[in-house]
Amino acid sequence: MANDPTEIILPLMRALRDDVAQIRNDVGDIKFRLTQVEETQVHLTKRFDRMEERLSRIETRLDLVEA
């Protein structure tokens, strides 16, 4: 029967399931990439802090700033 609601709904539900599965994969990829960005930011922040400390010590040794 062409008018059977199951024949109409079932393909739509399958397509929806496939779309949701793709969205889940995409979100998983985005989470992974965001985690990588966050880890890189933490690393760069620590590195910047160390450079700032080193520059401060150099300025103090050269009497470029008040101690």
Backbone torsions as a table, in degrees:
resi	resn	phi	psi	omega
1	MET	NA	131.0	179.5
2	ALA	-77.5	-20.8	-177.9
3	ASN	-93.2	4.7	179.6
4	ASP	-67.6	121.8	-178.3
5	PRO	-57.6	-29.8	180.0
6	THR	-64.2	-39.1	-179.9
7	GLU	-67.6	-25.7	179.5
8	ILE	-86.4	-45.3	-173.9
9	ILE	-76.4	-40.7	-174.3
10	LEU	-56.9	-48.1	177.5
11	PRO	-62.7	-35.4	177.8
12	LEU	-66.4	-40.7	178.7
13	MET	-66.0	-38.7	177.5
14	ARG	-64.4	-43.0	178.4
15	ALA	-63.4	-41.0	178.2
16	LEU	-63.2	-42.5	177.9
17	ARG	-60.8	-42.7	178.7
18	ASP	-63.7	-41.4	178.4
19	ASP	-63.2	-43.1	179.1
20	VAL	-63.8	-40.0	178.2
21	ALA	-62.3	-40.9	178.5
22	GLN	-66.0	-40.3	178.2
23	ILE	-63.5	-40.6	177.3
24	ARG	-60.3	-43.6	178.1
25	ASN	-62.8	-43.8	179.7
26	ASP	-62.9	-43.1	179.0
27	VAL	-64.1	-39.8	176.7
28	GLY	-60.5	-42.8	177.5
29	ASP	-63.5	-42.5	-179.9
30	ILE	-64.0	-42.3	178.1
31	LYS	-60.9	-43.6	179.7
32	PHE	-61.7	-46.9	-178.6
33	ARG	-66.4	-38.3	178.1
34	LEU	-64.2	-39.8	177.1
35	THR	-61.2	-41.5	178.4
36	GLN	-63.0	-41.8	178.9
37	VAL	-63.9	-42.7	179.9
38	GLU	-63.9	-42.5	179.3
39	GLU	-64.4	-39.6	177.9
40	THR	-64.6	-41.1	179.3
41	GLN	-62.2	-42.7	178.9
42	VAL	-61.9	-45.0	179.9
43	HIS	-61.0	-46.2	-178.9
44	LEU	-66.9	-35.7	178.2
45	THR	-64.8	-44.2	178.1
46	LYS	-62.7	-42.0	-180.0
47	ARG	-64.3	-42.3	177.9
48	PHE	-62.2	-42.1	179.1
49	ASP	-60.9	-42.1	178.5
50	ARG	-64.8	-40.5	179.0
51	MET	-65.0	-38.5	178.6
52	GLU	-63.9	-41.8	177.8
53	GLU	-63.7	-43.5	179.7
54	ARG	-63.1	-43.3	178.9
55	LEU	-62.9	-39.4	178.5
56	SER	-62.9	-42.6	178.2
57	ARG	-65.0	-40.0	179.0
58	ILE	-63.7	-44.7	178.9
59	GLU	-61.5	-39.1	179.1
60	THR	-65.9	-44.3	179.4
61	ARG	-62.9	-35.7	-178.7
62	LEU	-88.4	5.8	-178.4
63	ASP	55.4	39.7	177.5
64	LEU	-88.6	-15.5	177.8
65	VAL	-135.3	160.2	176.7
66	GLU	-75.7	138.5	-176.8
67	ALA	-73.5	NA	NA
